[in-house]
Amino acid sequence: MRIGRILAAVIATAALAGLGLTGAATATAAAQGNPSYVTPSECKQGGGTADLTDNLCKGGTHDGEKVD
């Protein structure tokens, strides 16, 4: 009986740990897969200049990100 309880606890712990790792991996993949867009004002607030001919933020913290 004692072995059954220990085994159940080990399985439950492994299942919960697996859910945590899967959730973190999914969040990381989603963040990397989506293109980043900033508004012209966000670009300017970050110290850059919105180049509307290329639709890119040039300089600052949003350098190279697309301007929407």
NORLINHU-V472303 format. One record per residue. RES is the residue in one letter. SS is DSSP state (alpha for helix, beta for strand, coil for the rest). PHI is phi in whole degrees, 0 to 359 (none if undefined). D_LAST is the distance of its C-alpha to the last C-alpha in Angstrom with 1 decimal. Layout:
res->{RES/RES}
ss->{SS/SS}
phi->{PHI/PHI}
d_last->{D_LAST/D_LAST}
//
This chain:
res->{M/R/I/G/R/I/L/A/A/V/I/A/T/A/A/L/A/G/L/G/L/T/G/A/A/T/A/T/A/A/A/Q/G/N/P/S/Y/V/T/P/S/E/C/K/Q/G/G/G/T/A/D/L/T/D/N/L/C/K/G/G/T/H/D/G/E/K/V/D}
ss->{coil/alpha/alpha/alpha/alpha/alpha/alpha/alpha/alpha/alpha/alpha/alpha/alpha/alpha/alpha/alpha/alpha/alpha/alpha/alpha/alpha/alpha/alpha/alpha/alpha/alpha/alpha/alpha/alpha/alpha/alpha/alpha/alpha/coil/coil/coil/beta/beta/coil/alpha/alpha/alpha/alpha/alpha/alpha/coil/coil/coil/beta/beta/beta/coil/coil/coil/coil/beta/beta/beta/coil/coil/coil/coil/coil/coil/coil/beta/beta/coil}
phi->{none/294/296/299/293/296/297/296/294/295/295/296/296/296/294/293/295/296/296/296/291/294/297/294/294/294/296/293/295/294/292/281/277/272/291/261/239/231/277/303/289/295/298/294/295/278/94/251/236/279/266/282/286/261/55/230/268/251/86/75/283/253/305/87/279/288/262/250}
d_last->{62.6/61.2/59.7/57.9/56.3/55.2/53.8/51.9/50.4/49.4/47.7/45.9/44.7/43.5/41.6/39.8/39.0/37.6/35.3/33.9/33.3/31.7/29.3/28.3/27.8/25.7/23.4/23.1/22.5/19.6/18.0/18.4/17.5/14.0/11.1/9.4/5.8/5.9/5.4/7.4/10.4/10.3/10.3/13.1/14.9/15.1/16.9/14.5/13.3/9.8/10.9/9.1/11.8/11.0/7.2/8.7/9.9/13.6/16.2/16.6/16.1/12.5/13.8/12.5/9.5/6.4/3.8/0.0}
//
